Amino acid sequence: MTKGCSPGVTLGLWPAVVVLAVSGCATPGGPGASPAPSSSPSGPSTDDTLPRASTTAQPTLKDDPVDSAFHTKVDSFCTGQLTEKLKHQYPVGYVANDPDQATLAEAGAVLEAEPLTHTLVVTAKALGKPRAGAAAWASVVADFGAYQKGAGAAATAAKAQNPPAFVSARDLLEGTKTTILNDMRAAGFGATSPCALLFASAGGH
């Protein structure tokens, strides 16, 4: 390895993989070497219509599983939500990361019709609180709130037939789903649980 160069560092989060690659290479100095040109600070972006997804790596989550009785309740809840979600099919020809206006409005209507977009938080809170793993479950419920907000934003952009706004909202929503899966894993819900299947990134959004 060349002196002054540091290897890349890769961090993966399962099941939706977030890759952070960091690499740097210092330019050797020496007599007659020209200093590196300074970069002028760029002005603030004029596009502030959508929040920006954070690129900061999340800290390692501490396992704090809920009790078995509550786990069973949540599994039942997620199974019901998954059944409802599968009732809403996206239009033929719809591509989530490159939608066209011909299918976008219909896709927005489908997204808006899903119970996850409107009742996820209130239904989860109706389950009560676990006897164990209360802090981990509270984080999951907070994530559900972020999901509802993001799904609503994506549905609004889709119904307005605004592909760039929809893709931006959808990308943020995908990040929220990754957070949900990580927090649910800390709360004791594994990769094959109904909740993991409910928020797995696939298909429409």
N, C-alpha and C positions, 0 to 999 in steps of 0.2 A: 504493500500500500504506500502510495506517495506520501512523503512527510508533509504534514500540515493539513491533510485531508482527513475528515472524520467520516466513519461509515454511516449509512442511512439507518434510521431507527423506525421500525414499523410497529404500530399498535393496532390490534384487531379487537373488535367488540362483536360477539356472537349474539343473535343469529344474523342481524343485519350488520354487515362488516363495514366498519369505519376505518379507513387507512390514513394514517398521518405519517408522511415521509418527511424527515428532516435531514438535510445533508448540508455540509459546508466545506469549503476548501479555501484555505488562506493562500494568498499569492505570495510566494517567497520574496523577501526583500533583498536588497543588496545595493552596492554602490551604483549610482546612476539610475536606480529604479525609480520610475515615476509613481507618485502617490495615486491611489485609487481616486477616481473622480467622485466628488460628493454629489449626492442626489438631492435635487431640490424637492421640498415637500409639495405634494400635489394638493390642489384645493379640494374642499369637501365635495362629495358626490351630490349631484342634484336630484338623484332618484332616491327619495326617502319614503316612497309609497309603501314599501314592504320591509319588514324586519329582516335582518341578516342572520343566517344560521351561524352559530358559534363554531369555531374550529378548535376550541380549547378541549383537550382530552379530559374526559370525566374521571374522577377519582375512583379507585377500586371500591366497590360496594361491599359492605359488611353483611354477611348472611344473617337474616333475622326472620326465620320462617314463622308463618302464622300457625295456629294450632290446627289439628286435623279436622275438627268439626267445622271450623270456618273455611278451611281449605276446600272441603266438600261443597259448601255453600257457594263459594266463588266459582268452582268448576261448573256447577249447575248454571250459575248466572252466565258464564262465558259460553256455555253450550247453547243456551237460549239465544244469546246475542249472535252467535255464529249462524244459527239456523235462520234468524231473521235476515242477516246480511246476505246469505246465499239466495234469498228470494229476489234480490235486486240485481239484475244482470245489466252489464254495460252494453252499449250498442255495438253491433258488428262493425269491425273496422276501426274501433276506438283504440288509440295507442296513447298510454298515459303520459309518456315523456315527450311525445310529439303529436299532440292532438290537432285536429283541424276543426274549423268552425262547423262543419257539417255534422259532427258527432258530439261536439263539446257541450252544447246546450242540453242535449239528452243525457249526457254523462253527469252534468250538474244536477239534473232532476233526480237521477238515480242516487247520487251521493246525498242529496238533501233528504231523500225519503228514508234513508237508513236510520234506525233508532240510535245507532252510535253517535250520530251527528247532533242529536238533541237530548237524549235521556240517559246517556252513559253515566254521568256523575250522580244524578238523583237516584238512579237504580242501584248503583254501587253503594251509595251511602245508606240506602234502605237495608242493606245486608247487616248493618250494625258494625261493631268493632270487634276485632279478634281478642281472645284472652292472651295470646302471645303474638309477637310480631306486629304490635300496633304501629310502631314508627315506620316500619317498612310498608305496611298497608296504606298508611297516610300518604306516603310518597307516591304510591300507585294511584290513589284517588286524585292527588294533585296533577299527576300526569294525564289522567282522564280529562280533567278540565282543559288542559292545553290541547288535547286531541280534539275535543268538541269545538274549541275556538278555531283551530286550524282547519278542521273539516268544513266548518261553516264558511270560512274565507275561501276555501277551494271551490265550494259549491257556488258561492256568489260570483266568483270570477268565471266559472264555467258557464253559468246561465247567462252571463253578460257576453259570452263568446269572445273572451279575451285570453287567447292562448298563452302569451308571456306571463300574465298575472297568475293564471292557473298553474303553470309549471312551477313558478316561484313558490306559490302557496303549497303545492303538492310536495315539493322538495323539503320544505320545512315540516310538513306533516310526516314525511318519511323519517325525519330525524326524531320527531316526537314518538313515533312507533318504536324506534330503536331504544329510546329512553324507557318507555313502558316495559318492553321486554326485559331490559336489564334490571329494572326495579322489581319486576314480578319474579325474576329469578332469585333475587335477594330475599324475596318474601316466601320462597319455597315452591314456586311454580316452574316446572321443568319445561324442556323443549317440546315435549309431546302433549303438554296440557292443553285443554280447550282454549285457554287464554292465549297461549303462545300461537296457536293456529289462528285465533281471531285477529291478532295484530301482526301476523307475518306479512312481509311485503311481497305482494304478488298481484298480478292482474291489474285491476282498475286503478287503485290508488294506494 
